[in-house]
């Protein structure tokens, strides 16, 4: 097999090698059907089984009951930024948002196009370097919902506890840390995630909605824009992203076969401890970009003493097969996206490179 890079791309991101091999083996003839799943009807028995298995795996791995609807939609997480307020902010209501990063801010901006919006917290003036203390999050007691982004991909911060919202529904964009650790997913009325970081390829978005919240949805929306439409039809109202759902099912099976969320948490904790340890061991050279208390387990961000050194770091890393390290264009620096499919051995290789680069700089 050709040599594969250590893939630190933020999304589309690394996929488990076992999954890619299965896709390769099944690509031309899916389980004796005589055609690729790429060619198969979404109304056929093969895809219906895939869809049902993927739904069951989401519920099993995330510890959800049948009171949650599991949807596989197109349009990415960005579509949900608009669809959530369209569906769930009623006349005279306000939606509350916690602004902790670029994508949290985009979600809030989309809400403002269709509904009254309350800023429950913002760290924008601090360049999104930190996460809020729970006591800092303030919102009306009759808010339609409180929206958070659980992990901020660009800035490298993450919620390590979640607000207890009582009767106010808690909604979360979990695109970059879904299924990476053990959580009580039952605390969320709705959560969603673009698949292209921890769950599969770009093109499919997981949306999970609890029955009681779905029942409050606005009526009279165009059918394709209503979550109830997709829930009533098990995501088969229109042609779904068939190949993406198929690959998500395979990734979910891989997670289950590697210890479930407990296994992912153990793996990811070891990875982030090793990488942050290397950064903190050389504080005059490698400087973590995020406040320590809010550091992300998934997106490790850092700066070097100069942009020239950062560019050298990226170029030298690429020569050693470490790719995708350039920070987002809005913030610069270095970013390691260490999603589930990135192995501990790959982090060990990276830390070895970091040590050698520091000594040679």
C-alpha positions as CSV (number, residue, x, y, z in Angstrom):
1,X,0.0,0.0,0.0
2,X,1.2,3.6,-0.7
3,X,2.5,5.4,2.3
4,X,-0.3,7.4,4.0
5,X,0.2,10.8,5.7
6,X,-0.6,11.6,9.2
7,X,-3.7,13.6,8.5
8,X,-4.4,16.6,10.7
9,X,-6.9,18.3,8.4
10,X,-9.8,19.9,10.3
11,X,-12.5,18.5,8.0
12,X,-12.8,16.7,5.7
13,X,-10.5,14.8,8.1
14,X,-8.9,11.5,8.8
15,X,-11.1,8.4,8.4
16,X,-10.3,5.0,10.0
17,X,-8.2,2.9,7.7
18,X,-10.3,-0.2,8.4
19,X,-13.4,1.7,7.2
20,X,-11.6,2.9,4.0
21,X,-10.6,-0.7,3.3
22,X,-14.2,-1.9,3.7
23,X,-15.4,0.8,1.3
24,X,-12.7,-0.2,-1.2
25,X,-13.7,-3.9,-1.0
26,X,-17.4,-3.1,-1.4
27,X,-17.3,-0.3,-3.8
28,X,-18.0,-2.1,-7.1
29,X,-20.4,-4.7,-5.7
30,X,-22.1,-4.0,-2.4
31,X,-22.7,-7.3,-0.6
32,X,-23.6,-9.2,-3.7
33,X,-26.1,-6.7,-5.0
34,X,-24.4,-6.5,-8.3
35,X,-23.9,-2.7,-8.0
36,X,-22.1,-0.1,-5.9
37,X,-24.0,1.5,-3.0
38,X,-23.3,4.7,-5.0
39,X,-25.7,3.4,-7.6
40,X,-28.3,1.9,-5.3
41,X,-31.8,3.3,-4.8
42,X,-32.5,4.9,-1.5
43,X,-35.8,3.1,-1.6
44,X,-34.1,-0.3,-2.1
45,X,-33.7,-2.9,0.6
46,X,-29.9,-2.5,0.8
47,X,-30.0,1.1,1.7
48,X,-33.0,0.8,3.9
49,X,-31.0,-1.7,6.0
50,X,-28.0,0.7,6.1
51,X,-30.2,3.5,7.2
52,X,-31.9,1.5,10.0
53,X,-28.5,0.2,11.2
54,X,-27.0,3.6,11.3
55,X,-30.0,5.0,13.3
56,X,-29.7,2.1,15.8
57,X,-25.9,2.6,16.1
58,X,-26.3,6.3,16.9
59,X,-28.9,5.4,19.6
60,X,-26.7,2.6,21.0
61,X,-23.4,4.5,21.1
62,X,-24.8,7.8,22.4
63,X,-27.1,6.1,24.9
64,X,-30.3,7.5,23.5
65,X,-33.9,6.1,23.8
66,X,-36.5,5.8,21.1
67,X,-37.8,9.3,22.2
68,X,-35.0,10.7,20.0
69,X,-35.3,11.0,16.2
70,X,-32.0,10.4,14.4
71,X,-31.9,12.2,11.0
72,X,-29.3,12.1,8.2
73,X,-29.6,15.3,6.2
74,X,-27.7,17.3,3.5
75,X,-26.6,20.9,3.7
76,X,-24.0,20.6,6.4
77,X,-24.1,22.1,9.9
78,X,-24.4,25.5,8.3
79,X,-27.9,24.7,7.1
80,X,-28.9,23.8,10.7
81,X,-27.9,27.3,11.7
82,X,-30.9,28.6,9.8
83,X,-33.2,25.6,10.1
84,X,-33.2,25.5,13.9
85,X,-34.6,29.0,14.5
86,X,-37.0,28.6,11.5
87,X,-38.4,25.5,13.2
88,X,-38.3,26.3,16.9
89,X,-38.5,30.1,17.5
90,X,-42.2,31.0,17.7
91,X,-43.9,34.3,17.4
92,X,-42.7,36.7,20.1
93,X,-40.0,34.3,21.3
94,X,-36.2,34.9,21.6
95,X,-33.4,32.4,21.0
96,X,-30.3,32.6,23.2
97,X,-26.8,31.9,21.9
98,X,-23.4,31.4,23.5
99,X,-20.8,33.0,21.3
100,X,-17.5,31.1,21.8
101,X,-16.0,31.0,18.3
102,X,-16.4,31.5,14.6
103,X,-19.1,28.9,14.0
104,X,-21.1,29.8,17.1
105,X,-21.1,33.4,15.8
106,X,-22.2,32.2,12.3
107,X,-25.1,30.3,13.9
108,X,-26.2,33.4,15.8
109,X,-26.0,35.5,12.7
110,X,-28.3,33.1,10.8
111,X,-30.8,33.2,13.7
112,X,-30.8,37.0,13.5
113,X,-32.1,36.7,9.9
114,X,-35.3,35.0,11.1
115,X,-35.8,35.6,14.8
116,X,-35.0,37.7,17.9
117,X,-31.6,36.7,19.3
118,X,-30.1,37.1,22.7
119,X,-26.4,36.9,23.3
120,X,-26.1,34.7,26.5
121,X,-22.3,35.0,26.6
122,X,-19.5,36.1,24.2
123,X,-15.7,35.8,24.3
124,X,-15.3,37.6,21.0
125,X,-13.5,40.6,22.6
126,X,-11.0,38.1,24.0
127,X,-10.4,36.6,20.6
128,X,-12.4,33.5,21.6
129,X,-9.4,32.2,23.7
130,X,-11.6,30.9,26.6
131,X,-14.9,29.2,27.4
132,X,-17.4,30.6,29.8
133,X,-17.9,29.7,33.4
134,X,-21.4,28.4,33.7
135,X,-22.4,31.4,35.9
136,X,-21.5,33.7,33.1
137,X,-24.2,32.4,30.7
138,X,-27.3,34.5,31.1
139,X,-30.5,34.1,29.1
140,X,-34.3,34.7,29.5
141,X,-36.1,32.0,31.3
142,X,-38.6,31.8,28.5
143,X,-36.1,31.5,25.7
144,X,-37.0,29.2,22.8
145,X,-33.7,27.4,23.4
146,X,-30.1,28.0,24.4
147,X,-27.6,27.2,21.6
148,X,-24.0,26.3,22.1
149,X,-21.1,25.0,20.0
150,X,-19.5,22.3,22.1
151,X,-16.1,22.5,20.4
152,X,-14.6,25.4,18.5
153,X,-12.6,24.0,15.6
154,X,-10.8,27.2,14.7
155,X,-9.9,28.5,18.1
156,X,-9.2,25.2,19.8
157,X,-11.6,25.5,22.8
158,X,-14.3,23.1,24.1
159,X,-17.0,22.9,26.7
160,X,-16.0,20.5,29.5
161,X,-19.3,21.0,31.3
162,X,-22.6,22.1,30.0
163,X,-25.2,24.6,31.4
164,X,-28.1,23.2,33.3
165,X,-30.9,25.0,31.4
166,X,-33.9,23.6,33.3
167,X,-37.0,24.1,31.2
168,X,-35.1,25.9,28.4
169,X,-34.2,23.4,25.6
170,X,-30.4,23.0,25.2
171,X,-29.3,22.8,21.5
172,X,-25.7,22.0,20.5
173,X,-23.6,22.1,17.4
174,X,-21.3,19.1,18.1
175,X,-19.7,18.9,14.6
176,X,-16.1,18.6,15.8
177,X,-16.4,16.5,19.0
178,X,-19.4,14.3,18.5
179,X,-18.7,10.7,19.7
180,X,-15.3,11.6,21.0
181,X,-16.0,11.1,24.7
182,X,-18.6,9.9,27.1
183,X,-21.4,12.4,27.6
184,X,-25.0,12.5,28.8
185,X,-26.5,13.2,25.4
186,X,-29.9,13.1,27.1
187,X,-29.4,16.6,28.4
188,X,-29.8,18.0,24.8
189,X,-33.1,18.7,23.1
190,X,-31.4,18.8,19.8
191,X,-27.8,18.3,18.7
192,X,-26.2,18.1,15.3
193,X,-22.9,17.4,13.6
194,X,-21.4,17.6,10.1
195,X,-20.0,14.1,9.6
196,X,-16.7,15.1,8.1
197,X,-14.7,15.3,11.3
198,X,-15.5,12.3,13.5
199,X,-18.3,10.4,11.8
200,X,-17.6,10.0,8.1
201,X,-17.2,12.0,4.8
202,X,-18.4,15.4,4.0
203,X,-22.0,15.6,2.6
204,X,-24.1,14.1,5.5
205,X,-25.2,15.8,8.7
206,X,-26.4,14.0,11.8
207,X,-29.3,15.7,13.5
208,X,-30.8,14.2,16.7
209,X,-34.0,15.7,18.1
210,X,-36.0,14.7,21.2
211,X,-39.7,14.1,20.7
212,X,-40.9,16.8,23.1
213,X,-38.8,19.4,21.4
214,X,-39.9,18.3,17.9
215,X,-43.5,18.6,19.0
216,X,-43.0,22.4,19.6
217,X,-41.8,23.0,16.0
218,X,-43.4,25.7,13.9
219,X,-46.1,24.7,11.5
220,X,-46.5,26.0,7.9
221,X,-42.9,25.7,6.9
222,X,-42.0,24.4,3.4
223,X,-41.9,20.6,3.7
224,X,-38.2,20.3,3.0
225,X,-37.3,22.8,5.7
226,X,-39.3,21.2,8.4
227,X,-37.5,18.7,10.8
228,X,-40.9,17.0,11.3
229,X,-41.0,16.1,7.6
230,X,-37.6,14.3,7.9
231,X,-38.4,12.7,11.2
232,X,-41.7,11.3,9.9
233,X,-39.9,9.8,6.9
234,X,-36.8,8.5,8.6
235,X,-34.7,11.0,6.5
236,X,-36.1,9.5,3.2
237,X,-38.5,12.3,2.3
238,X,-36.1,13.2,-0.5
239,X,-32.9,11.4,-1.8
240,X,-30.5,11.4,1.2
241,X,-26.7,11.5,1.0
242,X,-26.7,7.7,0.5
243,X,-22.9,7.1,0.3
244,X,-22.3,9.4,3.3
245,X,-24.8,7.5,5.4
246,X,-23.3,4.2,4.4
247,X,-19.8,5.4,5.4
248,X,-21.2,6.8,8.7
249,X,-22.6,3.4,9.5
250,X,-19.2,1.9,9.0
251,X,-17.5,4.5,11.2
252,X,-20.1,4.0,13.9
253,X,-19.3,0.2,13.7
254,X,-15.6,1.0,14.0
255,X,-16.3,3.1,17.1
256,X,-18.3,0.3,18.7
257,X,-15.7,-2.3,17.9
258,X,-13.0,-0.1,19.5
259,X,-14.7,0.3,22.9
260,X,-17.5,2.7,22.1
261,X,-17.4,6.2,23.6
262,X,-15.4,4.9,26.6
263,X,-12.7,3.6,24.2
264,X,-12.7,6.8,22.2
265,X,-12.4,8.9,25.3
266,X,-9.4,6.9,26.6
267,X,-7.7,7.1,23.2
268,X,-8.4,10.9,22.8
269,X,-7.4,11.7,26.3
270,X,-4.0,10.1,25.8
271,X,-3.5,11.9,22.5
272,X,-4.3,15.3,23.8
273,X,-2.2,14.8,27.0
274,X,0.8,13.9,24.9
275,X,0.4,16.8,22.5
276,X,-0.4,19.5,25.1
277,X,2.5,18.1,27.2
278,X,4.9,18.7,24.3
279,X,3.6,22.3,23.9
280,X,3.8,23.1,27.6
281,X,7.3,21.5,27.9
282,X,8.7,24.3,25.7
283,X,6.6,27.4,26.7
284,X,9.2,29.9,25.3
285,X,8.9,28.2,21.8
286,X,5.5,26.5,21.6
287,X,2.7,28.6,23.0
288,X,-0.9,27.2,23.3
289,X,-3.4,29.5,21.7
290,X,-6.3,28.7,24.0
291,X,-6.7,29.2,27.7
292,X,-5.7,26.0,29.4
293,X,-9.0,25.4,31.3
294,X,-10.9,25.4,28.0
295,X,-8.5,23.5,25.7
296,X,-10.1,21.3,23.1
297,X,-9.4,17.6,23.0
298,X,-10.0,17.7,19.2
299,X,-8.3,20.8,17.9
300,X,-5.0,21.7,19.5
301,X,-3.9,25.2,18.5
302,X,-0.5,26.8,19.1
303,X,1.8,29.6,18.0
304,X,5.5,29.8,17.5
305,X,7.7,32.9,18.1
306,X,7.3,34.1,14.5
307,X,5.3,33.4,11.4
308,X,8.5,32.5,9.6
309,X,9.1,29.7,12.1
310,X,5.5,28.6,11.8
311,X,5.8,28.4,8.0
312,X,9.1,26.4,8.4
313,X,7.3,24.1,10.9
314,X,4.5,23.4,8.5
315,X,6.9,22.8,5.6
316,X,9.3,20.5,7.5
317,X,6.4,18.6,9.0
318,X,5.0,18.0,5.5
319,X,8.3,16.5,4.5
320,X,7.9,13.9,7.3
321,X,4.3,13.1,6.2
322,X,2.5,15.3,8.8
323,X,-0.1,17.3,6.9
324,X,-3.0,19.7,7.5
325,X,-1.2,21.8,10.2
326,X,-1.8,25.3,9.0
327,X,-4.2,27.2,11.3
328,X,-7.4,28.7,10.0
329,X,-6.8,31.7,7.8
330,X,-8.7,33.9,10.3
331,X,-6.3,33.2,13.1
332,X,-3.1,31.7,11.7
333,X,-0.7,29.6,13.7
334,X,-0.6,25.9,13.9
335,X,-3.6,23.5,14.4
336,X,-3.6,19.8,15.0
337,X,-7.0,18.3,14.4
338,X,-6.8,15.0,16.3
339,X,-10.2,13.4,15.7
340,X,-11.1,9.8,16.6
341,X,-9.3,8.3,13.6
342,X,-5.9,9.8,14.4
343,X,-4.0,7.2,16.3
344,X,-1.8,7.6,19.4
345,X,1.2,6.3,17.4
346,X,0.7,9.2,15.0
347,X,0.7,11.7,17.9
348,X,3.9,10.1,19.2
349,X,5.5,10.6,15.8
350,X,4.4,14.2,15.8
351,X,5.7,14.9,19.3
352,X,9.1,13.5,18.2
353,X,9.1,15.8,15.3
354,X,8.2,18.8,17.5
355,X,11.1,18.0,19.8
356,X,13.6,17.8,16.9
357,X,12.3,20.9,15.3
358,X,12.6,22.9,18.5
359,X,16.2,21.8,19.0
360,X,17.2,22.6,15.5
361,X,15.4,26.0,15.3
